Amino acid sequence: MRRLILFRHAKSDWSLAAAADHDRGLATRGRKAAGPMGAWLAGRGFRPDLVLCSTAKRAKTTWDIAKGAFTPAPETRVLREAYEASADGLLDVIRSAPPEAQTLMVVGHNPALADLVDLLAGSGDPEARRLLSVKFPTAAIAVLDLPFDSWTETAPRAGRLDRFVTPKSLGLDVA
């Protein structure tokens, strides 16, 4: 059994219109949400063995803030392949994860993360699936259980969506 955690970057800052997409940082709202979302993960025992993070500034900053909830911080690899990836591209990244990582986290972007959950989750919590079908908002986290012995075996529709949480569902006032 493997556990996959998908963490969408927190709300980005659009105030610098000239900033390249890759270099966009977090808005104040995003900075307020990232830490509590990391604390939620740590408080529920969802500690990744390995984190694969997009190279985009907003994704790296989200994880830099959130990982403060873990002592020591999990190993992190920043991957260009996780930036602007499709769901299939992220699936390739996941399949290349080392076998010793039982719990893997991907910190990335939409629409790839929402599409990846749709691709992998054949079952799961009905309310979580309903909420996710509406929107995978910034700083949201999806937790999937995958019935495989190796990441290389990860296949469509075989996973179970265990949880889907958003800053709003946790009652965070990040407006």
C-alpha positions as CSV (number, residue, x, y, z in Angstrom):
1,M,0.0,0.0,0.0
2,R,1.2,3.5,-0.9
3,R,-0.1,6.9,0.1
4,L,0.0,9.8,-2.3
5,I,-0.5,13.4,-1.0
6,L,-1.3,16.1,-3.6
7,F,-0.8,19.6,-2.3
8,R,-1.8,22.5,-4.6
9,H,0.3,25.6,-4.1
10,A,-1.3,28.4,-2.0
11,K,-2.8,31.6,-3.4
12,S,-0.3,33.3,-5.7
13,D,0.4,37.0,-6.0
14,W,-0.9,38.6,-9.2
15,S,0.0,42.2,-8.2
16,L,3.2,42.1,-10.3
17,A,1.6,41.7,-13.7
18,A,4.9,41.7,-15.5
19,A,6.3,38.7,-13.4
20,A,6.7,35.5,-15.3
21,D,4.4,32.8,-14.3
22,H,7.2,30.6,-13.0
23,D,8.5,33.5,-10.8
24,R,5.2,34.5,-9.2
25,G,5.3,34.3,-5.4
26,L,2.5,34.0,-2.8
27,A,-0.1,36.5,-1.9
28,T,-0.6,37.3,1.8
29,R,-3.6,35.0,1.8
30,G,-1.4,32.2,0.5
31,R,1.2,32.8,3.1
32,K,-1.5,32.6,5.8
33,A,-2.9,29.3,4.5
34,A,0.3,27.3,3.8
35,G,1.4,26.9,7.5
36,P,-1.9,25.7,8.8
37,M,-2.3,23.2,5.9
38,G,1.2,21.8,6.8
39,A,0.1,21.6,10.5
40,W,-3.1,19.8,9.4
41,L,-0.9,17.2,7.6
42,A,1.5,16.7,10.5
43,G,-1.4,16.6,13.0
44,R,-3.1,13.8,11.2
45,G,0.2,11.8,10.8
46,F,0.4,12.4,7.0
47,R,4.2,12.7,7.0
48,P,5.6,12.2,3.5
49,D,8.8,10.2,3.1
50,L,9.6,12.3,0.0
51,V,8.2,15.5,-1.4
52,L,8.4,16.2,-5.1
53,C,7.9,20.0,-5.6
54,S,7.5,22.1,-8.7
55,T,10.2,24.6,-9.4
56,A,7.7,27.5,-9.5
57,K,8.3,30.0,-6.8
58,R,4.7,29.8,-5.5
59,A,5.0,26.0,-5.1
60,K,8.4,26.1,-3.4
61,T,7.3,28.9,-1.0
62,T,4.1,27.0,-0.1
63,W,6.2,23.9,0.8
64,D,8.9,26.0,2.6
65,I,6.2,27.4,4.9
66,A,4.2,24.2,5.3
67,K,7.2,22.0,6.1
68,G,7.8,23.9,9.3
69,A,5.1,21.6,10.8
70,F,7.5,18.6,10.4
71,T,10.6,18.0,12.5
72,P,12.8,17.1,10.8
73,A,11.5,18.3,7.5
74,P,10.9,15.5,4.9
75,E,13.4,15.1,2.1
76,T,12.4,17.4,-0.8
77,R,13.3,17.2,-4.5
78,V,12.5,20.2,-6.7
79,L,11.6,19.0,-10.2
80,R,11.1,21.0,-13.3
81,E,9.0,18.1,-14.6
82,A,6.3,19.0,-12.0
83,Y,5.9,22.5,-13.4
84,E,3.4,22.8,-16.2
85,A,2.9,19.1,-16.2
86,S,-0.3,17.3,-17.3
87,A,-1.8,14.6,-15.2
88,D,0.0,12.1,-17.3
89,G,3.3,14.0,-16.8
90,L,2.8,13.9,-13.0
91,L,2.0,10.2,-13.2
92,D,5.3,9.7,-14.9
93,V,7.0,11.7,-12.1
94,I,5.2,9.6,-9.4
95,R,6.1,6.3,-11.1
96,S,9.8,7.3,-11.0
97,A,9.7,7.8,-7.2
98,P,12.1,5.6,-5.2
99,P,10.6,2.4,-3.8
100,E,11.6,3.2,-0.2
101,A,9.2,6.2,-0.2
102,Q,5.9,4.7,1.2
103,T,4.2,8.2,1.4
104,L,4.9,10.6,-1.4
105,M,3.8,14.2,-1.7
106,V,3.6,16.2,-4.9
107,V,3.4,20.0,-4.5
108,G,2.2,21.4,-7.7
109,H,-0.5,23.1,-9.8
110,N,-3.9,22.9,-11.3
111,P,-5.4,21.6,-13.6
112,A,-2.9,18.8,-13.4
113,L,-3.5,17.9,-9.7
114,A,-7.3,17.8,-10.1
115,D,-6.9,15.8,-13.3
116,L,-4.5,13.4,-11.6
117,V,-7.0,12.7,-8.7
118,D,-9.7,12.1,-11.3
119,L,-7.4,9.7,-13.1
120,L,-6.2,7.8,-10.1
121,A,-9.2,7.7,-7.7
122,G,-11.6,4.9,-8.6
123,S,-13.3,5.0,-5.2
124,G,-13.2,6.9,-1.9
125,D,-15.0,9.2,0.4
126,P,-18.2,10.4,-1.5
127,E,-18.2,13.9,0.0
128,A,-14.5,14.4,-0.7
129,R,-15.1,13.2,-4.3
130,R,-18.0,15.6,-4.7
131,L,-16.1,18.6,-3.3
132,L,-13.1,17.8,-5.5
133,S,-15.3,17.5,-8.6
134,V,-16.3,21.1,-8.0
135,K,-12.9,22.7,-7.4
136,F,-9.3,21.9,-6.3
137,P,-8.6,25.4,-4.8
138,T,-5.3,26.8,-3.8
139,A,-3.6,25.3,-0.7
140,A,-6.0,22.3,-1.0
141,I,-4.7,18.8,-0.2
142,A,-5.9,15.4,-1.5
143,V,-4.8,12.2,0.1
144,L,-5.0,9.0,-1.9
145,D,-4.3,5.4,-0.9
146,L,-2.9,3.2,-3.7
147,P,-2.9,-0.6,-3.5
148,F,0.6,-1.1,-5.0
149,D,3.9,-2.3,-3.7
150,S,5.9,0.0,-6.0
151,W,5.2,3.5,-7.5
152,T,6.0,2.0,-10.9
153,E,2.7,0.1,-10.7
154,T,0.6,3.2,-10.2
155,A,-2.4,2.8,-12.5
156,P,-5.6,4.7,-13.3
157,R,-8.8,4.2,-11.3
158,A,-7.0,1.9,-8.8
159,G,-6.7,4.5,-6.0
160,R,-9.0,5.5,-3.2
161,L,-9.5,9.1,-2.3
162,D,-9.1,9.1,1.5
163,R,-9.4,12.9,2.2
164,F,-9.8,16.2,0.5
165,V,-9.3,19.3,2.6
166,T,-9.2,23.0,1.8
167,P,-8.3,26.0,3.9
168,K,-12.1,26.9,3.9
169,S,-13.1,23.4,5.1
170,L,-10.7,23.7,8.0
171,G,-12.2,27.1,8.9
172,L,-9.1,29.0,8.2
173,D,-9.7,32.8,7.9
174,V,-7.3,33.5,5.1
175,A,-9.2,36.2,3.2
